[in-house]
Amino acid sequence: MAAPLTFTKPPNGHEHSVEAAAALKIVENWTGQRSAEEIPIHPAVEMAIAVIPTLLVEGPVRLGVVAAAVHLSPSRLAHLFSAQVGIPLRPYVRWQRIQHAIRLVAAGETLTMAAHSAGFTDGSHFTRVFRHNFGTAPSTLAAAIDWLP
C-alpha cells in the first residue's frame, strides 16, 4: 500500500539525515504540517489509497468509483483525501500513473507501451504530463538512466 504524502523523518544512517531532519522541521513549522506519526489517517483514506492501484490497471479512476469502494460520498472522500494526503484525488491518481509508467519502463517496456498500460491516452499525453512534472521529456530521462535489475 502506498503511504500518504506526509512528512516523515529520514531513516537512520541516511547520508544527510541531520540536515534532512533540520530541513524537515523548518518545513513542518512553515506549513503547519505535523510528522506522519502524529496524523491519524481516516480508514476510508487508507482504503482509497489501497484501491487506487487496482483501479489504475482497469482504466480511468473516477472519484465516484473510489468513494463507492470506500463507502463514502464523493464529496466527503474528496475533502478527507485532500486534507489528509495533502493533494486532491485527481493529481494523486495522475502521480500514481506516472510512477506506474516509470516502473514499466524500468522493467523494459517502451515508453509508448508504458504510457498506455499506465492509463495515458497516448505517448504524447504521457510526455506532456511527465514534462509538466519533471521539466523534461520521459525519453530524455529514460535514455540517461542505467536501470538496475
LUMFI-960231 format. One line per field, with one value per residue (C-alpha): residue number from 1; x, y, z; residue in one letter. Coordinates in nm, 3 decimals. Example, Ala and Ser with C-alpha at 12.3 -4.5 7.8 and 13.67 -1.06 7.14 Angstrom:
<sites>
seq: 1|2
east: 1.230|1.367
north: -0.450|-0.106
up: 0.780|0.714
type: A|S
</sites>
This chain:
<sites>
seq: 1|2|3|4|5|6|7|8|9|10|11|12|13|14|15|16|17|18|19|20|21|22|23|24|25|26|27|28|29|30|31|32|33|34|35|36|37|38|39|40|41|42|43|44|45|46|47|48|49|50|51|52|53|54|55|56|57|58|59|60|61|62|63|64|65|66|67|68|69|70|71|72|73|74|75|76|77|78|79|80|81|82|83|84|85|86|87|88|89|90|91|92|93|94|95|96|97|98|99|100|101|102|103|104|105|106|107|108|109|110|111|112|113|114|115|116|117|118|119|120|121|122|123|124|125|126|127|128|129|130|131|132|133|134|135|136|137|138|139|140|141|142|143|144|145|146|147|148|149
east: 0.000|0.132|0.179|0.001|0.207|0.308|0.637|0.844|1.184|1.475|1.594|1.881|2.208|2.088|2.389|2.240|1.997|2.089|2.047|1.730|1.578|1.657|1.506|1.202|1.148|1.165|0.914|0.683|0.692|0.641|0.350|0.188|0.215|0.291|0.500|0.326|0.336|0.117|-0.157|-0.425|-0.533|-0.904|-0.971|-1.155|-0.849|-0.630|-0.876|-0.880|-0.501|-0.508|-0.777|-0.640|-0.358|-0.614|-0.840|-0.547|-0.497|-0.870|-0.895|-0.989|-1.007|-1.312|-1.386|-1.731|-1.590|-1.327|-1.588|-1.821|-1.535|-1.465|-1.832|-1.827|-1.994|-1.770|-1.768|-1.673|-1.394|-1.265|-1.250|-1.086|-0.840|-0.722|-0.693|-0.503|-0.295|-0.216|-0.332|-0.669|-0.751|-0.706|-0.343|-0.270|-0.404|-0.200|0.111|0.036|0.001|0.340|0.502|0.340|0.468|0.818|0.817|0.711|0.989|1.237|1.112|1.187|0.863|0.876|0.761|0.452|0.351|0.421|0.208|-0.085|-0.054|-0.048|-0.370|-0.244|-0.433|-0.114|0.259|0.208|-0.024|0.230|0.508|0.307|0.224|0.579|0.732|0.492|0.601|0.972|1.063|1.194|1.062|1.044|1.257|1.539|1.528|1.492|1.795|2.005|1.931|2.102|1.820|1.937|1.769
north: 0.000|0.344|0.578|0.914|1.216|1.340|1.443|1.163|1.166|1.036|0.684|0.641|0.615|0.833|1.019|1.359|1.263|1.551|1.811|1.644|1.632|2.002|2.093|1.880|2.066|2.401|2.285|2.143|2.471|2.678|2.473|2.379|2.012|1.751|1.440|1.130|0.954|1.225|1.227|0.960|0.857|0.803|0.436|0.541|0.735|0.431|0.216|0.466|0.467|0.086|0.055|0.315|0.093|-0.178|0.074|0.217|-0.105|-0.128|0.215|0.567|0.628|0.833|0.990|0.830|0.481|0.527|0.676|0.381|0.140|0.304|0.361|0.742|1.010|1.156|1.499|1.358|1.145|1.440|1.654|1.387|1.283|1.638|1.716|1.401|1.327|1.688|1.691|1.625|1.279|1.361|1.483|1.187|0.945|1.123|1.085|0.714|0.675|0.842|0.613|0.307|0.408|0.465|0.118|-0.033|0.148|0.029|-0.325|-0.295|-0.164|0.102|0.447|0.412|0.076|0.201|0.511|0.303|0.049|0.328|0.477|0.767|0.810|0.803|0.869|1.241|1.267|1.091|1.317|1.633|1.519|1.398|1.721|1.926|1.736|1.693|1.962|1.713|1.450|1.092|0.979|1.211|1.074|0.711|0.742|0.889|0.619|0.285|0.069|-0.180|-0.522
up: 0.000|-0.091|0.203|0.207|0.119|0.463|0.614|0.766|0.928|0.717|0.801|1.046|0.863|0.575|0.437|0.520|0.797|1.029|0.753|0.626|0.974|1.027|0.689|0.767|1.095|0.914|0.651|0.920|1.112|0.797|0.660|0.989|0.893|1.152|1.108|0.970|1.308|1.464|1.198|1.231|0.882|0.828|0.740|0.422|0.302|0.372|0.177|-0.112|-0.130|-0.131|-0.400|-0.643|-0.783|-0.864|-1.035|-1.234|-1.428|-1.503|-1.667|-1.562|-1.188|-1.101|-0.764|-0.755|-0.807|-0.535|-0.300|-0.357|-0.290|0.048|0.136|0.149|-0.057|-0.327|-0.162|0.179|0.031|-0.173|0.142|0.359|0.089|0.023|0.393|0.487|0.178|0.102|-0.260|-0.425|-0.556|-0.925|-0.902|-0.670|-0.932|-1.202|-0.987|-0.937|-1.316|-1.371|-1.114|-1.273|-1.618|-1.482|-1.321|-1.654|-1.842|-1.580|-1.640|-2.012|-2.166|-2.434|-2.336|-2.555|-2.407|-2.054|-2.120|-2.245|-1.963|-1.705|-1.840|-2.050|-2.376|-2.581|-2.566|-2.625|-2.327|-2.107|-2.238|-2.161|-1.807|-1.743|-1.878|-1.663|-1.351|-1.417|-1.671|-1.926|-2.163|-2.037|-2.332|-2.220|-1.868|-1.977|-2.206|-1.925|-1.667|-1.629|-1.492|-1.232|-1.204
type: M|A|A|P|L|T|F|T|K|P|P|N|G|H|E|H|S|V|E|A|A|A|A|L|K|I|V|E|N|W|T|G|Q|R|S|A|E|E|I|P|I|H|P|A|V|E|M|A|I|A|V|I|P|T|L|L|V|E|G|P|V|R|L|G|V|V|A|A|A|V|H|L|S|P|S|R|L|A|H|L|F|S|A|Q|V|G|I|P|L|R|P|Y|V|R|W|Q|R|I|Q|H|A|I|R|L|V|A|A|G|E|T|L|T|M|A|A|H|S|A|G|F|T|D|G|S|H|F|T|R|V|F|R|H|N|F|G|T|A|P|S|T|L|A|A|A|I|D|W|L|P
</sites>
